Amino acid sequence: MKPAPVNYHRAASVGDALALLSEFGEESKVIAGGQSLVPMMSFRLARPEHLVDITRVPGLDAIELVDDELAIGALTTHQAVLESPIVRGSRGHRMVATTMRHVGHLPIRTRGTVGGSIAHADGSAEWPLLCVLLGARIVAEGSTGEREIAAEEFFFGLYTTALEMDEIVTRVVLPAAEGATGFAEYGLRHGDFALAAAGVVLPSPGGAAGSRVVVSGAAPAPSRLPRAESALDDEADEAALRTAVGADLDDLEVDDDYQRGLVTGMVTDAVEEARKR
Ligand SMILES: Cc1cc2nc3c(=O)[nH]c(=O)nc-3n(C[C@H](O)[C@H](O)[C@H](O)COP(=O)(O)OP(=O)(O)OC[C@H]3O[C@@H](n4cnc5c(N)ncnc54)[C@H](O)[C@@H]3O)c2cc1C
């Protein structure tokens, strides 16, 4: 199926895009890489009357490392992150680059954008999980100015975020992981959305931060697993870690045994990967 007819507008600047969004209101949608929006329009799951194309807006595709924080512009593609010497060269962010290998296939990664993935908030996508894991801040610009939203307060549920209708994600700021990192995901085929995924940060000895464990596949948005985090802080063995993950999944009301097994397996795989580092 092809998308329904739509009015197309190319924004020349963020201000231009914001003006178009406020002019057309709920009938309008931003389009970036189009890798999620166009399929949704084709299936009539989204039917905007006006598309505001931000792909030619200058200055939204920079990758910068400032004071150990990585700032990635919204229009940066997944492939550009994967290949970025800045991301790969930053010890606390290397997992951001390597995780991009799991995002779809090359044609999707070369068109799909970081901002699009964050705004779209698919519960299985890698970016929302990474943002929560690393305690990212999402920077959004709207008619009343710019604001930063903590990732844990940004992703509400499937395709639902704290972003207002008249706001655009302009960049994401990712603090460096304070310790060893691991990531694991399971999908039916390479390039498919994950059925379950997990990211972990194990603190460096003597570090102030605790362990972090974030999973997808247990709830509509990425979820931290507090009992698993405590178990890792207490240097629990694998059996105790599995029990803790099970208790977290009870809290999240994950009843399906297959899904529970997948999520638990991804957590233990991610921990194993982190411990190798
Ligand atoms: C076959 C296939 C497999 C895929 N596999 C994966 C996968 O494994 N993992 C994964 O994470 N993704 C996957 N994707 C999705 C892909 O990563 C998309 O690139 C991403 O989800 C959306 O980015 P986009 O730039 O294409 O956004 P678009 O499709 O252009 O937009 C998506 C949504 O975000 C909004 N939006 C876009 N940019 C902004 C912005 N800057 N500010 C505010 N709102 C904005 C749009 O209005 C729209 O609602 C897959 C896609 C396909 C088609």
The ligand as a MOL file (V3000), in Angstrom:
LIG
                    3D

  0  0  0     0  0            999 V3000
M  V30 BEGIN CTAB
M  V30 COUNTS 53 58 0 0 0
M  V30 BEGIN ATOM
M  V30 1 C 12.6140 -3.1240 8.1290 0
M  V30 2 C 12.9540 -2.1830 9.2650 0
M  V30 3 C 13.6970 -2.6900 10.3360 0
M  V30 4 C 14.0160 -1.8460 11.3980 0
M  V30 5 N 14.7260 -2.3710 12.4370 0
M  V30 6 C 15.0150 -1.5710 13.4850 0
M  V30 7 C 15.7270 -2.0940 14.5960 0
M  V30 8 O 16.1280 -3.2560 14.6420 0
M  V30 9 N 15.9700 -1.2540 15.6340 0
M  V30 10 C 15.5560 0.0600 15.6200 0
M  V30 11 O 15.8020 0.7730 16.5970 0
M  V30 12 N 14.8920 0.5790 14.5830 0
M  V30 13 C 14.6120 -0.2010 13.5240 0
M  V30 14 N 13.9340 0.3370 12.4750 0
M  V30 15 C 13.4850 1.7470 12.5500 0
M  V30 16 C 14.5910 2.7250 12.1760 0
M  V30 17 O 15.6280 2.6850 13.1390 0
M  V30 18 C 14.1140 4.1720 12.1200 0
M  V30 19 O 15.1780 4.8790 11.5710 0
M  V30 20 C 13.7770 4.9050 13.3860 0
M  V30 21 O 12.8940 4.1990 14.1900 0
M  V30 22 C 13.1010 6.2410 13.0940 0
M  V30 23 O 14.0130 7.1540 12.5740 0
M  V30 24 P 13.6620 7.9830 11.2610 0
M  V30 25 O 14.6850 9.0460 11.1590 0
M  V30 26 O 13.5260 7.0750 10.1210 0
M  V30 27 O 12.2730 8.6690 11.6830 0
M  V30 28 P 10.9500 8.8990 10.8330 0
M  V30 29 O 10.4490 7.6190 10.3060 0
M  V30 30 O 11.1560 10.0110 9.8770 0
M  V30 31 O 9.9980 9.4220 12.0170 0
M  V30 32 C 9.5700 8.5480 13.0390 0
M  V30 33 C 8.7290 9.3390 14.0410 0
M  V30 34 O 9.5490 10.2630 14.7540 0
M  V30 35 C 9.1380 11.6140 14.5130 0
M  V30 36 N 10.3720 12.3770 14.3880 0
M  V30 37 C 11.4280 12.1020 13.5650 0
M  V30 38 N 12.4410 12.9330 13.8550 0
M  V30 39 C 12.0220 13.7420 14.8410 0
M  V30 40 C 12.6250 14.8010 15.5790 0
M  V30 41 N 13.8900 15.1730 15.3680 0
M  V30 42 N 11.8920 15.4120 16.5440 0
M  V30 43 C 10.6260 15.0360 16.7870 0
M  V30 44 N 9.9950 14.0370 16.1310 0
M  V30 45 C 10.7010 13.4000 15.1820 0
M  V30 46 C 8.2660 11.5770 13.2790 0
M  V30 47 O 7.2910 12.6040 13.2990 0
M  V30 48 C 7.6290 10.1940 13.3990 0
M  V30 49 O 6.5450 10.2510 14.2910 0
M  V30 50 C 13.6040 -0.4740 11.3830 0
M  V30 51 C 12.8900 0.0310 10.2920 0
M  V30 52 C 12.5720 -0.8090 9.2390 0
M  V30 53 C 11.7990 -0.2310 8.0880 0
M  V30 END ATOM
M  V30 BEGIN BOND
M  V30 1 1 1 2
M  V30 2 1 2 3
M  V30 3 2 2 52
M  V30 4 2 3 4
M  V30 5 1 4 5
M  V30 6 1 4 50
M  V30 7 2 5 6
M  V30 8 1 6 7
M  V30 9 1 6 13
M  V30 10 2 7 8
M  V30 11 1 7 9
M  V30 12 1 9 10
M  V30 13 2 10 11
M  V30 14 1 10 12
M  V30 15 2 12 13
M  V30 16 1 13 14
M  V30 17 1 14 15
M  V30 18 1 14 50
M  V30 19 1 15 16
M  V30 20 1 16 17
M  V30 21 1 16 18
M  V30 22 1 18 19
M  V30 23 1 18 20
M  V30 24 1 20 21
M  V30 25 1 20 22
M  V30 26 1 22 23
M  V30 27 1 23 24
M  V30 28 2 24 25
M  V30 29 1 24 26
M  V30 30 1 24 27
M  V30 31 1 27 28
M  V30 32 2 28 29
M  V30 33 1 28 30
M  V30 34 1 28 31
M  V30 35 1 31 32
M  V30 36 1 32 33
M  V30 37 1 33 34
M  V30 38 1 33 48
M  V30 39 1 34 35
M  V30 40 1 35 36
M  V30 41 1 35 46
M  V30 42 1 36 37
M  V30 43 1 36 45
M  V30 44 2 37 38
M  V30 45 1 38 39
M  V30 46 1 39 40
M  V30 47 2 39 45
M  V30 48 1 40 41
M  V30 49 2 40 42
M  V30 50 1 42 43
M  V30 51 2 43 44
M  V30 52 1 44 45
M  V30 53 1 46 47
M  V30 54 1 46 48
M  V30 55 1 48 49
M  V30 56 2 50 51
M  V30 57 1 51 52
M  V30 58 1 52 53
M  V30 END BOND
M  V30 END CTAB
M  END
